[in-house]
């Protein structure tokens, strides 16, 4: 289902957003995507998403498996694995089937663990609602 490697240096990517790239607006893609730059807007991937150490996303993130070494400010939806590497930072709520949080990473928000049947609906755009996170509310104030 997904590769259980410690890092993603040997992965082949269909789409790459470079470190010197800044996107404003929503991003949608299929396949394996790596983001090393900055995205202001929602990111929706039908496949796997890898966020490099200097990456930053301000918006909702949806993908099958998500490996985070950078920062996300917004809600995260994963129908598979969400893995936070030691440099990862997520401020927002998450909905995941499997959650791995390595030592040194930061997660501030609510977490909802999904059952196998519920996780399929995430990729089809049927996300379950959270109560408003105090983490996001405090940061926006």
Secondary structure, DSSP 4 states (H G I P E B T S, - for coil): -----SSSTT---SEEE-TT-EEES-EEEEEEEEE-SEEES-EEEEEEEEE-TT-EEES-EEESEEEESSEEES-EEEEEEEEE-TT-EEES-EEEEEEEE-TT-EEES-EEEPPHHHHHHHHTT-PPPPPPPHHHHHHH-
